Amino acid sequence: MKERDPQEQFIHLVRLGWDLRGLGVGTALMLPQVGQPVLEIMSGGETRVRITVIRRACGWVFVWRPWWARVWRPGEGVWAGADNAADVIVSAAIA
């Protein structure tokens, strides 16, 4: 599998969006013509959190920090296959 597989990224983000919808969180999936898909989370005000999914050696990981923040905090993310991924993202990225 390629390191960046847009179709696989799309599938993970759609599943996450559906799980977040079940928690009452509004989302929008953005599919740019160039680049990777992004799931945008709408929170209370005008604040928006952008979720991407990246491939790691052990699988796919959802990340919501900008690339420069991930350099300083490499543990900020949740495995895409985790059953509680939506819960973790809501508590860490929105709350």
GIKA-V996877 format. One line per field, one symbol per residue. phi: phi as a letter, one per 20 degrees, with the letter a starting at -180 (. if undefined). burial: I if it has 24 or more other C-alpha atoms within 12 Angstrom, else O. A space follows every 10 residues. Layout:
phi: ???
burial: ???
This chain:
phi: .ffddgfffg ffffffgfff gfendfcbed dffcoefcdd dedheefcdd dcccedgeqe ceccefgfff fecfeerbff effdgfffff feedf
burial: OOOOOIOIII OIIIIIIOII OOOOIIIIIO OOOOOIIIII IIOOOOOOII IIIIIOOOOI IIIIIOOOOO OOOOOOIIII OOOOIIIIII OOIIO
